[in-house]
Amino acid sequence: MQMLRIYSIQGGANYVLMKRWVSVILAVCLMISLFSAAGCFRDEKAGRQPVAPGAEASSGGKGNHEVDAAEGKPAGEAIQGQKENTGKSSPEENKVQNVQGEASETPGKEEEAVPPAGGSGQEPAGSPGSEYVTFVDSLGETARIKKRPQRVISLYNSYTNVWYSAGGEVIGRIDSTEQLTKKALAAEVCGSMGNPNVEKILSLRPDLVLLSAGIGGQKALIPILKQNNIPYMAISYENLQEYLQVLKTMTEITERPDLYDRIGNKIQREVNEILARVPKDKHPTVLLLFGTATSLRARLPNTTVGYMLKDLGAVNIAQDSRLTEAEMQVFSMERILEKDPDFIFLQTMGSDLEKIKARVAEETSANPAWKTLRAVKEGRYIVLPKDLYLYKPNERYAQAYEGLARILYPEVFK
């Protein structure tokens, strides 16, 4: 009994001891759990960043393309975002960023570095703050000219005169002085209108060349100007509106818009006043001829005088939709007799006036039928003065319009 009691007491003691160890173990596990939870809480409070999308790709997760597709972004955006998160960049990236920074701090610097020689760029003409004027030239190309050129060469006298009207000056011109402003006489001669002197032009180091692409020798000069990075202005105008546009562009290049206001707007106003007086119920028929020492042909409504006659309400009998432009220009006595125009105007070109008269007479008065025309019989066969109707009238456009209006409508324009 005593021994049984001893074992009972010992068994009870062991049970109590084991129960205490279990309690201790449970307490330790509980404490470990609490410390772990507290550590996670501290990590979240510290704002630890989540793994960037795409980092999974290196550990067997989704690739960049899949992640980006799920987020609706191109792959490049996710890669760029990862680089920004790291706060570090490679030397190559730093170089690119520096270049981009310089470009943003100096707008227009890149454009000035490579100025085109004749045709490129898309800026509006005369845009505020721009150093260039951009426009479409007579060749249909976009030309980009730097403002305020100082060494200008002009290869066409009418264009030289417009340039001076716009406040510019020239250092080079063609050999002809016919209808040339006296202000340009001191400029150096750079060949003829049809055969410009390339060596002389290049030696003057021009920063702008005014030329006509409709003249073969001048058009052939364009590739040479491009090769030497010399800007050029290819010009062509046949009517008042085209002239005013050229004048406006030139005043933008010279930065003299006041001259366009004073000259261009004045011309437009005066011509409008003339056209307002033209009878709306009268449309006289006209034949416009162009005579040289070797030929005589009809001129169409798309020429300088042709446009003016059309604006004044006259009908050009050479215009015939059934014929090609070349056929319409052929001098045909048969067609002239059929139309029997109210007026016949003759333009002449050439220095030998006697030869021109002889050539015209050969085609006209030598034919008995010519004298039967109403315009000839009634004294309405008129030789037009060269200064207004062969050469570009430019600042004298109003005078040219009025001269024709006085012939066509003498009862109105007395």
C-alpha positions as CSV (number, residue, x, y, z in Angstrom):
1,M,0.0,0.0,0.0
2,Q,2.8,2.3,0.9
3,M,4.5,1.5,-2.4
4,L,1.3,2.0,-4.3
5,R,0.8,5.4,-2.7
6,I,4.4,6.4,-3.5
7,Y,3.8,5.5,-7.2
8,S,0.5,7.4,-7.2
9,I,2.2,10.4,-5.7
10,Q,5.0,10.2,-8.3
11,G,2.6,9.7,-11.2
12,G,0.6,12.7,-10.1
13,A,3.7,14.8,-9.9
14,N,4.8,13.7,-13.4
15,Y,1.4,14.6,-14.7
16,V,1.5,18.1,-13.2
17,L,5.1,18.6,-14.5
18,M,4.1,17.5,-18.0
19,K,1.1,19.8,-18.0
20,R,3.3,22.7,-17.0
21,W,5.8,21.9,-19.9
22,V,2.9,21.8,-22.4
23,S,1.7,25.2,-21.1
24,V,5.3,26.6,-21.5
25,I,5.5,25.3,-25.1
26,L,2.1,26.7,-26.0
27,A,3.1,30.1,-24.5
28,V,6.4,30.1,-26.5
29,C,4.5,29.3,-29.8
30,L,2.0,32.1,-29.1
31,M,4.8,34.6,-28.5
32,I,6.6,33.6,-31.7
33,S,3.3,34.1,-33.6
34,L,2.8,37.5,-32.0
35,F,6.4,38.6,-32.9
36,S,6.0,37.4,-36.5
37,A,2.8,39.3,-36.9
38,A,4.3,42.4,-35.4
39,G,7.3,42.2,-37.8
40,C,4.9,42.1,-40.8
41,F,3.0,45.1,-39.5
42,R,6.3,47.0,-39.1
43,D,7.2,46.2,-42.8
44,E,3.9,47.5,-44.0
45,K,4.2,50.7,-41.9
46,A,7.7,51.3,-43.3
47,G,6.1,51.4,-46.9
48,R,8.1,48.6,-48.4
49,Q,7.5,48.7,-52.2
50,P,5.8,45.8,-54.0
51,V,7.7,44.0,-56.7
52,A,7.4,45.8,-60.0
53,P,5.4,44.0,-62.8
54,G,7.8,42.2,-65.0
55,A,10.1,41.2,-62.1
56,E,8.2,37.9,-62.0
57,A,9.7,37.2,-65.4
58,S,13.1,36.6,-63.8
59,S,11.6,34.2,-61.3
60,G,9.4,32.2,-63.7
61,G,6.3,34.4,-63.4
62,K,4.5,36.2,-66.2
63,G,6.6,37.9,-69.0
64,N,6.6,41.7,-69.7
65,H,4.4,41.3,-72.7
66,E,1.7,39.4,-70.8
67,V,1.7,41.9,-67.8
68,D,1.6,44.9,-70.2
69,A,-1.2,43.4,-72.2
70,A,-3.3,42.8,-69.1
71,E,-2.7,46.5,-68.0
72,G,-3.4,47.8,-71.6
73,K,0.1,49.3,-72.0
74,P,2.9,48.7,-74.6
75,A,5.8,46.7,-73.3
76,G,8.1,49.8,-73.5
77,E,6.1,51.7,-70.9
78,A,6.5,49.0,-68.2
79,I,10.2,48.8,-68.8
80,Q,10.5,52.6,-68.6
81,G,8.5,52.5,-65.3
82,Q,10.9,50.0,-63.8
83,K,13.9,52.2,-64.6
84,E,12.2,55.2,-62.9
85,N,11.5,53.1,-59.8
86,T,15.1,52.2,-59.3
87,G,16.2,55.8,-59.3
88,K,19.4,54.8,-61.3
89,S,20.3,54.9,-64.9
90,S,23.2,53.8,-67.1
91,P,25.7,56.2,-68.6
92,E,24.0,55.8,-72.0
93,E,20.7,56.8,-70.5
94,N,22.2,59.8,-68.8
95,K,23.6,60.9,-72.2
96,V,20.3,60.7,-73.8
97,Q,18.6,62.6,-71.0
98,N,21.2,65.3,-71.3
99,V,20.7,65.7,-75.0
100,Q,17.0,65.8,-74.6
101,G,17.3,68.4,-71.9
102,E,19.5,70.7,-74.0
103,A,17.0,70.4,-76.9
104,S,14.1,71.4,-74.7
105,E,16.0,74.4,-73.3
106,T,17.1,75.7,-76.7
107,P,14.0,75.5,-79.0
108,G,14.8,75.9,-82.7
109,K,18.5,75.3,-82.2
110,E,18.3,72.0,-84.1
111,E,16.5,73.7,-87.0
112,E,19.0,76.5,-87.4
113,A,21.9,74.0,-87.5
114,V,20.9,72.7,-91.0
115,P,19.1,75.5,-93.0
116,P,17.7,74.1,-96.2
117,A,18.7,75.6,-99.5
118,G,15.4,76.3,-101.1
119,G,12.7,74.0,-100.0
120,S,11.7,72.3,-96.8
121,G,9.9,73.1,-93.5
122,Q,6.3,73.5,-92.6
123,E,6.1,76.6,-90.5
124,P,3.4,79.2,-91.4
125,A,4.8,82.1,-93.3
126,G,6.0,84.9,-91.0
127,S,5.1,83.0,-87.8
128,P,5.9,85.2,-84.8
129,G,9.3,84.6,-83.2
130,S,10.5,82.5,-86.2
131,E,13.7,83.3,-87.9
132,Y,12.4,81.8,-91.2
133,V,9.5,82.4,-93.6
134,T,8.0,79.3,-95.2
135,F,5.9,79.3,-98.4
136,V,5.2,77.2,-101.5
137,D,7.3,78.5,-104.4
138,S,6.4,78.5,-108.1
139,L,7.8,74.9,-108.5
140,G,5.2,73.7,-105.9
141,E,8.0,73.0,-103.3
142,T,8.0,74.3,-99.8
143,A,10.7,76.9,-99.5
144,R,12.1,78.1,-96.1
145,I,14.0,81.4,-96.2
146,K,15.8,83.0,-93.3
147,K,14.7,86.5,-92.6
148,R,16.7,89.7,-93.3
149,P,19.1,88.3,-95.9
150,Q,22.0,90.7,-96.6
151,R,23.6,89.4,-99.8
152,V,20.7,89.0,-102.3
153,I,21.1,88.3,-106.1
154,S,18.1,88.8,-108.4
155,L,18.1,87.3,-111.9
156,Y,14.9,88.9,-113.1
157,N,14.3,92.7,-113.2
158,S,10.6,92.6,-112.3
159,Y,11.5,90.5,-109.2
160,T,14.3,93.0,-108.4
161,N,11.8,95.8,-108.4
162,V,9.4,93.9,-106.1
163,W,12.3,93.2,-103.7
164,Y,13.1,96.9,-103.5
165,S,9.4,97.6,-102.9
166,A,9.6,95.2,-100.0
167,G,12.5,97.1,-98.4
168,G,15.3,94.9,-99.7
169,E,18.5,95.5,-101.7
170,V,20.6,93.4,-104.1
171,I,24.3,92.9,-104.6
172,G,23.9,91.1,-107.9
173,R,21.7,91.5,-111.0
174,I,21.5,90.6,-114.7
175,D,23.1,92.6,-117.4
176,S,19.8,94.1,-118.7
177,T,18.7,97.5,-117.2
178,E,15.4,97.6,-119.0
179,Q,12.6,98.4,-116.5
180,L,15.0,98.1,-113.6
181,T,14.8,100.3,-110.6
182,K,17.7,102.8,-110.5
183,K,18.5,101.7,-106.9
184,A,19.8,98.4,-108.3
185,L,22.1,99.8,-111.0
186,A,25.2,99.7,-108.7
187,A,24.8,95.9,-108.2
188,E,27.3,93.6,-109.8
189,V,26.4,91.9,-113.1
190,C,25.9,88.1,-112.8
191,G,25.3,87.2,-116.5
192,S,22.1,87.5,-118.5
193,M,18.5,86.5,-117.7
194,G,18.8,83.4,-119.9
195,N,22.4,82.6,-119.1
196,P,23.4,83.5,-115.5
197,N,27.1,83.4,-114.6
198,V,27.4,80.6,-112.1
199,E,31.0,81.4,-111.1
200,K,30.2,85.1,-110.5
201,I,27.1,84.1,-108.4
202,L,29.0,81.7,-106.2
203,S,31.9,84.2,-105.8
204,L,29.5,86.8,-104.3
205,R,28.5,84.3,-101.5
206,P,24.7,85.2,-101.7
207,D,22.4,84.3,-98.8
208,L,19.4,84.4,-101.2
209,V,18.9,84.2,-105.0
210,L,15.7,85.4,-106.6
211,L,15.0,83.6,-109.9
212,S,12.4,82.4,-112.4
213,A,12.1,78.7,-112.8
214,G,10.3,79.3,-116.1
215,I,13.6,80.3,-117.7
216,G,15.7,77.4,-118.6
217,G,19.1,78.8,-117.7
218,Q,17.8,79.9,-114.3
219,K,16.1,76.6,-113.5
220,A,19.3,74.8,-114.4
221,L,21.0,76.9,-111.7
222,I,18.8,75.4,-108.9
223,P,20.8,72.1,-108.4
224,I,24.0,74.1,-108.1
225,L,22.5,76.4,-105.5
226,K,21.3,73.4,-103.5
227,Q,24.8,71.8,-103.7
228,N,26.3,75.0,-102.3
229,N,23.6,75.4,-99.6
230,I,22.4,78.7,-101.1
231,P,18.8,79.5,-100.4
232,Y,16.7,80.6,-103.5
233,M,13.2,81.9,-104.1
234,A,11.6,80.5,-107.3
235,I,9.0,83.1,-108.3
236,S,6.3,83.3,-110.9
237,Y,3.2,85.5,-111.0
238,E,0.8,86.4,-113.8
239,N,-2.0,88.3,-112.1
240,L,-2.6,90.9,-109.4
241,Q,-3.4,88.4,-106.6
242,E,-0.2,86.4,-107.3
243,Y,1.9,89.6,-107.4
244,L,0.4,90.7,-104.0
245,Q,1.3,87.3,-102.5
246,V,4.9,87.6,-103.7
247,L,5.1,91.2,-102.3
248,K,3.6,90.0,-99.0
249,T,6.1,87.1,-98.7
250,M,9.0,89.4,-99.5
251,T,8.0,91.9,-96.9
252,E,7.8,89.0,-94.4
253,I,11.4,88.1,-95.3
254,T,12.6,91.7,-95.0
255,E,10.4,92.1,-91.9
256,R,8.8,95.2,-93.4
257,P,5.0,94.4,-93.2
258,D,4.4,98.2,-93.1
259,L,5.5,98.4,-96.7
260,Y,2.9,95.8,-97.7
261,D,0.2,97.8,-95.9
262,R,1.3,100.9,-97.7
263,I,1.9,99.5,-101.2
264,G,-0.1,96.2,-101.5
265,N,-3.3,97.3,-99.8
266,K,-3.2,100.6,-101.7
267,I,-3.0,98.8,-105.1
268,Q,-5.8,96.4,-104.1
269,R,-8.0,99.3,-103.0
270,E,-7.4,101.3,-106.2
271,V,-8.1,98.3,-108.5
272,N,-11.2,97.4,-106.6
273,E,-12.5,101.0,-107.2
274,I,-11.8,100.6,-111.0
275,L,-13.6,97.2,-111.2
276,A,-16.6,98.6,-109.3
277,R,-17.2,101.0,-112.1
278,V,-17.1,98.4,-114.9
279,P,-20.6,98.0,-116.5
280,K,-22.0,94.6,-115.4
281,D,-24.1,94.2,-118.5
282,K,-21.4,94.6,-121.1
283,H,-18.8,92.0,-122.2
284,P,-16.8,93.2,-125.2
285,T,-15.0,90.5,-127.2
286,V,-11.2,90.9,-127.5
287,L,-8.3,89.3,-129.5
288,L,-5.0,89.6,-127.7
289,L,-2.0,89.1,-129.9
290,F,1.7,88.7,-129.0
291,G,4.2,89.7,-131.7
292,T,8.0,89.3,-132.1
293,A,10.3,89.6,-135.0
294,T,9.8,86.0,-135.8
295,S,6.3,85.0,-134.8
296,L,2.7,86.2,-134.1
297,R,0.4,84.2,-131.9
298,A,-2.8,84.6,-129.8
299,R,-2.5,85.1,-126.0
300,L,-4.9,83.4,-123.6
301,P,-6.8,84.6,-120.4
302,N,-4.1,83.0,-118.2
303,T,-1.5,85.7,-119.1
304,T,-0.9,89.0,-117.3
305,V,-2.9,91.1,-119.7
306,G,-5.4,88.2,-120.2
307,Y,-6.2,88.2,-116.5
308,M,-6.8,92.0,-116.5
309,L,-9.1,91.9,-119.5
310,K,-11.1,89.1,-117.8
311,D,-11.4,91.0,-114.6
312,L,-12.7,94.0,-116.6
313,G,-15.5,91.8,-118.1
314,A,-14.0,91.2,-121.6
315,V,-14.2,87.9,-123.4
316,N,-11.1,86.5,-125.0
317,I,-12.0,85.0,-128.4
318,A,-9.0,82.7,-128.4
319,Q,-10.4,80.7,-125.5
320,D,-12.0,77.6,-126.9
321,S,-12.7,74.5,-124.8
322,R,-12.6,72.3,-127.9
323,L,-8.9,73.1,-128.5
324,T,-5.7,72.4,-126.6
325,E,-3.8,75.4,-125.2
326,A,-1.2,75.1,-128.0
327,E,-3.9,75.1,-130.6
328,M,-5.6,78.1,-129.1
329,Q,-2.4,80.2,-129.4
330,V,-2.1,79.6,-133.2
331,F,-2.9,82.7,-135.1
332,S,-5.8,81.7,-137.3
333,M,-7.3,84.3,-139.6
334,E,-10.2,82.0,-140.2
335,R,-11.1,81.9,-136.5
336,I,-10.6,85.6,-136.1
337,L,-12.9,86.4,-139.0
338,E,-15.5,84.0,-137.5
339,K,-15.4,85.7,-134.1
340,D,-14.9,89.3,-135.4
341,P,-13.8,90.8,-132.0
342,D,-14.8,94.2,-130.8
343,F,-11.1,95.0,-129.9
344,I,-7.7,93.7,-131.0
345,F,-4.8,94.3,-128.7
346,L,-1.1,93.7,-129.7
347,Q,1.8,93.1,-127.3
348,T,5.3,93.3,-128.7
349,M,8.6,92.0,-127.5
350,G,12.0,92.7,-128.9
351,S,14.3,95.7,-129.5
352,D,13.9,95.9,-133.3
353,L,10.4,97.4,-133.5
354,E,10.6,97.7,-137.3
355,K,11.1,94.0,-137.7
356,I,8.2,93.3,-135.3
357,K,5.9,95.6,-137.3
358,A,6.9,93.9,-140.5
359,R,6.2,90.5,-139.1
360,V,2.8,91.5,-137.7
361,A,1.9,93.2,-141.0
362,E,2.8,90.0,-142.9
363,E,0.2,88.1,-140.9
364,T,-2.4,90.8,-140.7
365,S,-2.7,93.8,-143.0
366,A,-1.1,91.9,-145.9
367,N,-4.3,89.8,-145.9
368,P,-7.2,91.7,-147.4
369,A,-9.6,89.9,-145.0
370,W,-7.9,91.7,-142.0
371,K,-9.3,95.0,-143.1
372,T,-12.8,93.7,-143.0
373,L,-12.7,93.2,-139.2
374,R,-14.8,95.7,-137.2
375,A,-12.0,96.4,-134.8
376,V,-9.7,97.4,-137.7
377,K,-12.3,99.4,-139.5
378,E,-13.4,101.3,-136.4
379,G,-9.9,102.0,-135.0
380,R,-10.0,99.6,-132.2
381,Y,-6.7,97.8,-133.2
382,I,-4.4,99.0,-130.5
383,V,-0.7,98.4,-129.8
384,L,-0.2,98.2,-126.0
385,P,2.7,100.1,-124.4
386,K,5.5,97.7,-123.2
387,D,6.1,99.4,-119.9
388,L,2.6,98.4,-118.5
389,Y,1.6,95.4,-120.6
390,L,4.8,93.5,-121.6
391,Y,6.7,93.9,-118.3
392,K,5.1,93.2,-115.0
393,P,3.2,96.3,-113.9
394,N,3.9,95.7,-110.2
395,E,3.2,98.9,-108.3
396,R,1.5,100.3,-111.4
397,Y,-1.2,97.6,-111.6
398,A,-4.0,100.1,-110.9
399,Q,-2.6,102.3,-113.8
400,A,-2.6,99.2,-116.1
401,Y,-6.2,98.3,-115.2
402,E,-7.4,101.8,-115.8
403,G,-5.6,102.1,-119.2
404,L,-7.5,99.0,-120.4
405,A,-10.8,100.2,-118.9
406,R,-10.6,103.5,-120.7
407,I,-10.3,101.6,-124.0
408,L,-13.0,99.1,-123.3
409,Y,-15.5,101.5,-121.7
410,P,-14.7,105.1,-122.8
411,E,-18.2,106.2,-121.9
412,V,-17.5,105.3,-118.2
413,F,-13.8,106.0,-117.9
414,K,-13.4,109.5,-119.4
